[in-house]
């Protein structure tokens, strides 16, 4: 299967400008691109990719393609696809099935199209590709060497599938790599979320009360940047240890019910659902702003807000105003979808340079270790799990050497050198 389904092929020049800018600011991917062009680690392999389809993702696709992969690409969020970037990739000869503002049916069609290509490696962001192939295309699982998952939300879904014995091929936990979550989730999310909020609202943050729901690595980044912008920050949590962290980091910690009447801006970063619901909306200040930085659009219960509102309408581009029965209004940014991508350009290029270097090297690890991974799954099949399901059998951490290689390359690009252990120190720390 070949071909593409995009909005407008004629937009490619605009998309190429965006990708060209990213090329100039992603030196790790540039280095891998040169290496992959020579070694062709993905020669003869098909890669299906579902990641937010903007310029940084396009650069990853170019690197994988230059490494010999036959690429099949779709988005991982209906509002984060950039039509001009999709057109640029098609102009380069890659297969793309994605449009901005896709209906649920169009979004699912894109997922189905890349799966129907019969991929050997899957690169997923949120778990939609992996879920779809297991539920609807079990006959294609035998072709899959393995996959890579980009996000916390996707890994939660994978862990649930593995626990139930439903995950039938290896998945690399890219999000759990140190060079991913320590930097992408914290510094990338922290900056890009506020880029999206600020450009969408054109309001000041300083002096406002900001409520951050969730204090994982992404929540830490959002809270830290809000504090830097001059906000008074409140954190809501369900994990007592993370709540303690927030307190010791200098933030107020409350329940969402306590925070609802106080906050001016609410940002959900939990990976869960129904974090802000009807009772919270009714307690909020007139004009409160709600947005989401978790993967799916269920953290802020927009569907429930629509039902309870007496009327609604656009307040500004990417902002919907909902008028409540109590006379107050609530503003929702980007339909409750990822505010940093649906209302912005996502993480900075330099951050995604590290994250996508991890992705590219993890995909190479899958290609290089195809035989060993198949043996771990069982002697006769590619896709069948060991019976009974063995916890940890299908989920693989990114090898430490990949993590450290990305860190070394990044430090070298910054012109930073670090100390190395002497042989005597190695013996002291690790023994003979």
N, C-alpha and C positions, 0 to 999 in steps of 0.2 A: 504494500500500500504506500503510495506517495501522494503528494499534493498538500494543499493548505486551505484553511478557511479563516480569513481575517477580514477586517472591516474595509480597508482601502489600501491596495498595494501601492498606490501613488504617493503615499505618505513616507516612503522609505528614506528620502533624503533627510527629513527632519529627524527620523530615528537614527540614522547613521551619524548625525552630528552628536547626539546624546551618547551613543556607544563610543565614538571617537574620544570624547572627553573622558569617559570612564577608562578607556585603554591607557590614557596618559597618566592616570592616577591609581592604577592597580599593578604595581611592579611585580608582585608575586605571581599574579596570573600571567603577566607578560613572560616571566622566566619559565613558567610551566608550559606556556604555549610553545616557546622555542624548543623545549625538551620533547614535548609530545609530537611536534611536527617531525622530529627525527626518529623517535622510537615507535610511534603509532601504537600505543598500548591498547587502544579500543578498536583496532582494525577488525572488521567483520562483525562488530557488535552493534546492536541497536540500543539506544538509550532513550527511555521515556522520561520526560522531566515535567513536573508540575510545581512551579515556583512563581512567586509574584513576577509578572512579566514586564520588567522595566530594564533599563540599560545595564545595570550590574549583572542581572541574570542573563541578559543577552551575551555579555562578555564571557560568562561561564560556558554558555552554549557554544560560542566560537572556539574556546579552548578544547572542549570535548570533541567538537567536530574536527578540529585540526589534528586531534589525536587519533583520528580514524573512525570515530563513531558516526553512525547514521542517526541523526537527531530527530525526535518527535516531541514537540514542545506545546504545552498549554499553560494557562495561568492557574493560580491557587486561590484566587479571589476575584469575583466579577468586576470589582471597581479598581483593582490595582493594575490591570493590564493597560499598557500604553500602546495604542493602535499604531503609532508611527514606529515604535521599536519592533513590534511584531512584523510590520511591513519590511523593515530593514533586514530582519533575519530571513524572511522569505526571499528577498532580493539576493541574499548570499547563498540561497539554495537549500536552506533548512526547512523542515516541515513544521508549520505552526497552525494550531487550531485554538484561537482565542480572540475575543473581542472585548473591548471596554464596555461595561454596563450590561454584560450578558444576563439574559434571563436564566432562571434555574435550569431550564431545559437546554439552553445554549451552553451553559457552563458544564453540565453533565455530558453533553455531546463532545466537548473538547476532551474531557477525561477519557471518554470511551474511544475516541479516535486514536489517541496516543497508545492506549492499551491494545487496540486492535492491530497495531503494527507488529505485535509480538515481541516486546522488548526483552533484552537480556539483562539490562541493569535499569533500575528505577531510582530516580532522584525525586523525592517527595517533600512537600512542605505542608504539613498538617494531616497527612495520612489518607487523603482522598484517593490517590492512585492505588495504594496498597489495599485499601478497603474494597475498592471497585473490582480489582482483578480477582480478589478472593471470592467476592460475592457473586460476580456476574461472568467471570471468564476463567473458571478453574482449569479449563483445558489449556490455557496459555501459561500456567504457572510453571510447567515443566521447562519452559524456555528461560526462566529467570534465574540468573546466577545469584543475585541479591540486590539490595537497594541501600539508599542512604536517606536518613530523615533529618530535616533541617531544624525542626521546632520542638519546643517543650510539649505543645499540644499533640503533635504527631507521635511523640514518644509515649505519651500517656495512652494513646490509642493502641500503639504497638504492644505495650506491656499488657493491656487488657486482652488483646488477641492472643498473645503468647500464653498468658495464664489459662486461657480457655482452650489452648491447644489448636487454635485456628491459624496461627501464623506459619506459613509453609515454605518460606525461604529466608535466608539470613538478611538482617538489616543492620547497617552501621549507624550507631547513635551519634551522628555528627553534632547535634546540639549539645551533647554532654562533653565534647572535647573542650579542654581548657581554652584553647585559642579561639573557640567559638563563643561559649556562653559567658566567659569572663569579660569579653570585649564587645562582641556583637550585641548580646542581650543587655548588657549594662550601659556601655557608652553609646552604642549604636541606637538602641531603643530610646535611651534618655534624650539624645539629641533630636532624633527624627520625629519622635512624638511631639515635642514642643515646636519643631519646625512646622509640622502639620497643623497644630492648634493655632499657632501665631499667625500663619499666613491665611488661615481660614477665617479667624475671628477678627484679626487686626485690633486686638485689645491688649492692654497691658497685663502682665502677670504679677508684677510687684505689688505687694499690699493685699493680694487676694488670698483667700483660703482655698487650698487645693487638696482634694481628697484622692489619695492613690489607693485603690483596692488591690491588694496583693503585694507582698514584699519579697518575691523571688528576685532573681537577677535583673529581670526587666523592670520590676517595680522599684528596685533599688535605684536603677538608672533614672527612671522618671521622677522619683522623689528627689534625688540629688540635684537634677537639673532644675526642678521647680524651686528648690531652696536657693540655688544659684541665681535664679531670676527674681528673687525677692519675695517669693510666696511664703505664707505660713502653711506648713504641710501637715496633713493628717493622714495616717495610714490605717487601713482596716485589714484584718487578717483572721484566718481560722487556725493557723498554726502557732502555738504558744511560743515556740523557739524563734520563729521569724518575727513575731510581735515583740519579743524581748530585744532582738536586734534593732528593730525600728526605734524602740524607746532609747536604747543606748547610742543610736546614731543621731539622737536629738529630735525625733519626731513625736508628735502626739499620736496615741493609738486609741481608737474607739471602735465601737460597732458601727455598721453602716447606718443603723437607725439613729444613733447618737450624732453621727457626722452629717446626715442628710440636711438638717436645718442650718448647718454651719457653712457648708461648702459653697464656693462660687463656681469652681470647676471640678468635675469628677472624671477620673481616668481609671478604667478597669483594666487590670493586667493579671488575670488569675488563671485563665485557661478553663474556667468553669462556666456555669450558666446561672442566670437569675441572680446576679450579684446586686443589681439595682432593679427593684421591682416596684409595684404599685404603691405600697405603703411608703417607700422612700420618695417617690416622685411627689406625693401629696405633702410631704414634710419640707420639700426644698424651697429655697428662696425664689421669689419671682425673677425669672430670667436666668436661672441656673443653667450651666452648660455641662452636658454629659458626652463623653466619648469613650471609645474602646481601643485598647492597644493589645488585646488578646487576639487569638487567631480567628475565632468565629464570632458572628454577630448575634450572640445570645447572652453575652455578659450583661449588657444593658438591655433590659427587656423591652425593646422597641415595639414589638407586636402587641404587648400588653398595654403600653403607653398609647398606642393608636386607638385601642378599644376604649380606653377610659377618657381620652381627650374629647372635648366638645367640638373642636375644630383644629385644623392644622394647615400649614402652608409654608412656602419657602421664606426664610428670613434673609438669606444671603446665599451665594453659591456654596454648596456642600453643607448648608445649615438648614434644618427643618425646625419650625416653631410649632409646639403643641400647646394648645390652650386647655387648661384643666378646669374641671367643674368648680374649683375653689377660687377661680379668677386669676390664678397665677399661670405663667408660661414656662415651659421647659424647652431648651434648645438641644437638639441632637446633631452631632457632627458626623458627616459621612455615612449616614444611615445606620450608625452603630457598628460599622465595619472598621477595619484597621485604619486608624486615623492617620498614621504616618505614611501609609501607602495610598489609601483611598482619597486622602486630601493632601498628599505630599509626594515626594520622590523617594521615600524610604530611607534606609540607612546611608550614611556617607560612603563614598566609594572606597576610601581607605580601610574602613571597617569591613566591608564586604569582600575586599581583597583577601583578608585573612579567612573569613568564613568560607568563601568559595574555593580558596586554595585547599582547605580541609576537605571540601566536597570533592574536588577534582582528584586529590590524592587518595581519598577513601574509595572512589569509584575505580581508580587504578588498582588499589589493593584487592578489590573484588575480582577484577579481571585477571590479576596476577595469581590469585589464590583460588581460582575456579575449582580445580580438582580437589584441593583440601576441603573447601567448603562443602562440596558435594559429598565427600566421604563422611564429614561430620553429620550431615543430614541423614545419611543412610546409604548403603552400597548400591541400591538399585534405582533410586529416583533422585531427581533434582529437587522436587518440591514437597515431598512428604516428610513431616516431622518425625523424630524418633518417638516411638510409642512405648510407654505412655509419655505424654509431653514432658520434656525435660526443661525445667526453668533455667533460663539463661542460654539455652542451646541455639536459639534463633536470633538473639539480640547480642550484638558485638560492639564493644567499646572501640573507638578509634585507637589504633596502636599508639603508644606513647611516643614512639619515634616520629610518627607523622606530626603529632602535636609539636614536638620539639623542633622538627625541621622547619615548620612554618614560623615558629618563634625566632629561630636563628636567621631565617631569610628576612623577616621583618626588621629585626635589629640591625642587620647588615644594611638594609635599605635606609634606615635612619642614621647610619654611621655610628652606631653604638657598639662598643665592645664590652665584654664582661670577663670576669675572672674564670679560670678553670682550676679544677682540683688537681693537686699534685698526686703522685702515686702514693705518697705517704698519707695524705689526707683521705684518699679513697680507701686505704686499708683501715684507717681510723674509723671511718663512717660505716663501711660495708663489710669489713673483715677481709681476709685473704680469699 
